[in-house]
Amino acid sequence: MDTLEQRLTELEVRLTFLDDTVQALVQADSDKARRIARLERLLGDLHTELVALRLAQSDDPHSEPPPPHY
């Protein structure tokens, strides 16, 4: 019977360590998900800003004055 109690105690200890490991992994996954979401928002902001800059610098032929021979 003593061996059964030792095995049970060992299983309980292993379960505790596994539970701690799972909780740490869940926390790490949550942190990574938040970081990825933040980076996606920043990337979207940068894309919007880049498009605006490209539009501001593009040469619109309608906004230029006509050449002197007209």
Distance bins in CASP14 RR format, pairs under 12 A and 6 or more apart:
PFRMAT RR
TARGET T0000
AUTHOR 0000-0000-0000
RMODE 2
METHOD distances of the structure
MODEL  1
1 7 0 0 0 0 0 1 0 0 0 0 0
1 8 0 0 0 0 0 1 0 0 0 0 0
2 8 0 0 0 0 0 1 0 0 0 0 0
2 9 0 0 0 0 0 1 0 0 0 0 0
3 9 0 0 0 0 0 1 0 0 0 0 0
3 10 0 0 0 0 0 1 0 0 0 0 0
4 10 0 0 0 0 0 1 0 0 0 0 0
4 11 0 0 0 0 0 1 0 0 0 0 0
5 11 0 0 0 0 0 1 0 0 0 0 0
5 12 0 0 0 0 0 1 0 0 0 0 0
6 12 0 0 0 0 0 1 0 0 0 0 0
6 13 0 0 0 0 0 1 0 0 0 0 0
7 13 0 0 0 0 0 1 0 0 0 0 0
7 14 0 0 0 0 0 1 0 0 0 0 0
8 14 0 0 0 0 0 1 0 0 0 0 0
8 15 0 0 0 0 0 1 0 0 0 0 0
9 15 0 0 0 0 0 1 0 0 0 0 0
9 16 0 0 0 0 0 1 0 0 0 0 0
10 16 0 0 0 0 0 1 0 0 0 0 0
10 17 0 0 0 0 0 1 0 0 0 0 0
11 17 0 0 0 0 0 1 0 0 0 0 0
11 18 0 0 0 0 0 1 0 0 0 0 0
12 18 0 0 0 0 0 1 0 0 0 0 0
12 19 0 0 0 0 0 1 0 0 0 0 0
13 19 0 0 0 0 0 1 0 0 0 0 0
13 20 0 0 0 0 0 1 0 0 0 0 0
14 20 0 0 0 0 0 1 0 0 0 0 0
14 21 0 0 0 0 0 1 0 0 0 0 0
15 21 0 0 0 0 0 1 0 0 0 0 0
15 22 0 0 0 0 0 1 0 0 0 0 0
16 22 0 0 0 0 0 1 0 0 0 0 0
16 23 0 0 0 0 0 1 0 0 0 0 0
17 23 0 0 0 0 0 1 0 0 0 0 0
17 24 0 0 0 0 0 1 0 0 0 0 0
18 24 0 0 0 0 0 1 0 0 0 0 0
18 25 0 0 0 0 0 1 0 0 0 0 0
19 25 0 0 0 0 0 1 0 0 0 0 0
19 26 0 0 0 0 0 1 0 0 0 0 0
20 26 0 0 0 0 0 1 0 0 0 0 0
20 27 0 0 0 0 0 1 0 0 0 0 0
21 27 0 0 0 0 0 1 0 0 0 0 0
21 28 0 0 0 0 0 1 0 0 0 0 0
22 28 0 0 0 0 0 1 0 0 0 0 0
22 29 0 0 0 0 0 1 0 0 0 0 0
23 29 0 0 0 0 0 1 0 0 0 0 0
23 30 0 0 0 0 0 1 0 0 0 0 0
24 30 0 0 0 0 0 1 0 0 0 0 0
24 31 0 0 0 0 0 1 0 0 0 0 0
25 31 0 0 0 0 0 1 0 0 0 0 0
25 32 0 0 0 0 0 1 0 0 0 0 0
26 32 0 0 0 0 0 1 0 0 0 0 0
26 33 0 0 0 0 0 1 0 0 0 0 0
27 33 0 0 0 0 0 1 0 0 0 0 0
27 34 0 0 0 0 0 1 0 0 0 0 0
28 34 0 0 0 0 0 1 0 0 0 0 0
28 35 0 0 0 0 0 1 0 0 0 0 0
29 35 0 0 0 0 0 1 0 0 0 0 0
29 36 0 0 0 0 0 1 0 0 0 0 0
30 36 0 0 0 0 0 1 0 0 0 0 0
30 37 0 0 0 0 0 1 0 0 0 0 0
31 37 0 0 0 0 0 1 0 0 0 0 0
31 38 0 0 0 0 0 1 0 0 0 0 0
32 38 0 0 0 0 0 1 0 0 0 0 0
32 39 0 0 0 0 0 1 0 0 0 0 0
33 39 0 0 0 0 0 1 0 0 0 0 0
33 40 0 0 0 0 0 1 0 0 0 0 0
34 40 0 0 0 0 0 1 0 0 0 0 0
34 41 0 0 0 0 0 1 0 0 0 0 0
35 41 0 0 0 0 0 1 0 0 0 0 0
35 42 0 0 0 0 0 1 0 0 0 0 0
36 42 0 0 0 0 0 1 0 0 0 0 0
36 43 0 0 0 0 0 1 0 0 0 0 0
37 43 0 0 0 0 0 1 0 0 0 0 0
37 44 0 0 0 0 0 1 0 0 0 0 0
38 44 0 0 0 0 0 1 0 0 0 0 0
38 45 0 0 0 0 0 1 0 0 0 0 0
39 45 0 0 0 0 0 1 0 0 0 0 0
39 46 0 0 0 0 0 1 0 0 0 0 0
40 46 0 0 0 0 0 1 0 0 0 0 0
40 47 0 0 0 0 0 1 0 0 0 0 0
41 47 0 0 0 0 0 1 0 0 0 0 0
41 48 0 0 0 0 0 1 0 0 0 0 0
42 48 0 0 0 0 0 1 0 0 0 0 0
42 49 0 0 0 0 0 1 0 0 0 0 0
43 49 0 0 0 0 0 1 0 0 0 0 0
43 50 0 0 0 0 0 1 0 0 0 0 0
44 50 0 0 0 0 1 0 0 0 0 0 0
44 51 0 0 0 0 1 0 0 0 0 0 0
44 52 0 0 0 0 0 1 0 0 0 0 0
45 51 0 0 0 0 0 1 0 0 0 0 0
45 52 0 0 0 0 0 1 0 0 0 0 0
46 52 0 0 0 0 0 1 0 0 0 0 0
46 53 0 0 0 0 0 1 0 0 0 0 0
47 53 0 0 0 0 0 1 0 0 0 0 0
47 54 0 0 0 0 0 1 0 0 0 0 0
48 54 0 0 0 0 0 1 0 0 0 0 0
48 55 0 0 0 0 0 1 0 0 0 0 0
49 55 0 0 0 0 0 1 0 0 0 0 0
49 56 0 0 0 0 0 1 0 0 0 0 0
50 56 0 0 0 0 0 1 0 0 0 0 0
50 57 0 0 0 0 0 1 0 0 0 0 0
51 57 0 0 0 0 0 1 0 0 0 0 0
51 58 0 0 0 0 0 1 0 0 0 0 0
52 58 0 0 0 0 0 1 0 0 0 0 0
56 63 0 0 0 0 0 1 0 0 0 0 0
58 64 0 0 0 0 0 1 0 0 0 0 0
61 67 0 0 0 0 0 1 0 0 0 0 0
64 70 0 0 0 0 0 1 0 0 0 0 0
END
